[in-house]
Amino acid sequence: MTLRLGIPKGSLENATIDLFRRAGFTITTSTRSYFPHIDDPEIECMLIRAQEMARYVEDGILDAGLTGRDWIEENEANVVAVADLIYAKQSFGKVRWVLAVPENSPFRSVHDLQGKIIATELVATTRRYLASHGVTAKVEFSWGATEVKPPVLADAIVEVTETGSSLRANKLKIIGTVLESNTQLIANPASWEDPARRRKLEDIRMLLEGAINALGKVGLMLNVHRQCLPAVLAVLPALKRPTISHLSDEEWFAVNTILDESTVRDIIPRLKQAGGEGIVEYPLNKIVL
């Protein structure tokens, strides 16, 4: 059994390869090849633009692939959504396709764009969005550099954003959200029904979700004397339940827990003050729930 897996070429490529690395797979790319090597003999990888991924998975050219929910909906592809993977090119969160206009324009909502020109890569989805609001406008496909088109080449744009910084830099303001999207692991329906391929995809899903669960988390372990244990536990966040085990000396305990990495710099000094000893912080690759 060989699983033909599509890796998104372009903006999601590096983030996807890094996520697979955290999940335990090493993917090696070459500037001259669209067929990356992966250290798993049951998987063959191919680099495909995210915009086209769903179509190739639907047609069975690929058994599975990773792409955004936005492009699945844009192509109205018949695929199986195996997993929601919340990561993007710059952050580990969702992205938005937003309706944006020049800051100094009179447009305040989608209804102000009746009869206007809107530029976007997400043509079909934008047309459905306009129709749902009873607005008729000309939607033009944009080949890139969409932010520079208003107000000369278009009245408004529909563009993807993570932070909105690029829109602000181009003096644009957001007046509506067309679609919220995140990366999905998708499968061809026939491949999903094949027991061997389904098992492999379920294993990949578990490992990728475990890698995402571990993002921004670290492990913390320390030793503490019995009399200091209540004070140490009081320092740890209330919703965390550490593992507590006896050491060879029954007056001493080992405490293990998982914390948000952003909180550790504040918590470690307080643990030391409360009586913690031998405090070790360590990175996490996967947390399988």
Disulfide bonds with the S-S distance in Angstrom:
none
